[in-house]
Amino acid sequence: MYLFWLIVLLVAYTYVGYPLCVWLIAHVVNVKHPKEGDGVDINTVGRVSVIIPAHNEAQHLMAKIQSILTQGAAKYISDIIIADDGSTDNTAEVINCLDDPKIKLITLSRRGKAAALNTAVEVSCGDLLVFTDADNLWLQGTLQALLTPFLNEKVGAVGGKLEFPAIHQQGTSWGDRYYRLFEGWLRQQEDKAGCLINLDGALLIFRKKLWQPVPAGVTDDFFISTATLVAGYQLVWAPHAIVEDHSTSKPRQQFQRRVRITLRGLQSLWVRRSLLNIHQLKLAWALLSHKVLRRVLPLLILLLLPLNLMLLTYGWLFKVFFITQLTGYLITGLVLLLPELHWPKPCIFIAFFIQQLVAMSWAFILFVCGHRVMQWTPDAGRQRK
């Protein structure tokens, strides 16, 4: 019984209590950053190198580069480096057709995203490095919004906001879309509260002098973000730096994606375990609550059902818990088995949430058993407007 209630309390704290605490702290502290129109000279921030890792992204690259070159602050870009990680499509042909001296193509054998990023950084010319995915588009004003926070010399990295087009959602992709929007909201609150610990790799700008080569097998955006914290600099979330991203469309792809991300995330946490240092109390709290508990709890949540079964004779409350859990698993099975039906959105979100719990639990087991994900393959079946 003690174990059952401990897990329930941890779940309530991780998914409700922590976001609520951060929101409250954000409204009390409300950390301020330099903004456009503050009357400061953006020329002081230095030159920018844009780095785009790519593996079979030919269909997206032309539009992607166009969205970068048409930025109002494009004059600060010294080079745009496409690190082609062993593509088998016509990525090289697409880049070679672009007549712009700023655009550089690095052709690599298939070595993984970390190797592509490390190689691109070695040949980059800028003082600031922008890491961005090949398949999302920058909205106008994004680069300017990314650069402005660097007017504060204590800022080491800045991340952008992800927006998702209101497209037709298939299966559990509705849940994927809104879960990622919630993560963006939580990141915004952590920024205001002064405990931001991670930025999204879809759009991240970083001081080159703080660069640490990314090891294989880690989540690159988490490793790069925390290099800033290790060096004693701040992370900033820029709400006006916006990329139009996508949600993963198929349950199987969502499952595989979550297993891959969780495995890399666990390895990243192990590499950066020193951030739990008590001398960085607020950051350690955020890391423990947002990252560590999020990756450990799924397996414990799945244990609630057998624990609940053993406690059925202890009162009506345990019977209600048991029926609720069974209903959730039943809804998940039906939604995944019959995706062509028009399920209510609450049912879709329940199915997505439980599917993600199973994927993260499986990833945790694989991690404990010594399994690592060393290769990188962009998500298939992506939805675009």
Secondary structure by P-SEA (a helix, b strand, c coil): caaaaaaaaaaaaaccaaaaaaaaaaaaccccccccccccccccccbbbbbbbbccccccaaaaaaaaaaccccccccbbbbbccccccaaaaaaaacccccbbbbbbccccaaaaaaaaaaaccccbbbbbbcccccccaaaaaaacccccccccbbbbbbbbcccccccaaaaaaaaaaaaaaaaaaaaaacccccccccbbbbccccccccccccaaaaaaaacccccbbbbbbbccccccccccccaaaaaaaaaaaaaaaaaaaaaacccccccaaaaaaaaaaccaaaaaaaaaaaaaaaaaaaaccccaaaaaaaaaaaaaaaaaaaaaacccccccaaaaaaaaaaaaaaaaaaaaaaaaacccccccccccccccc
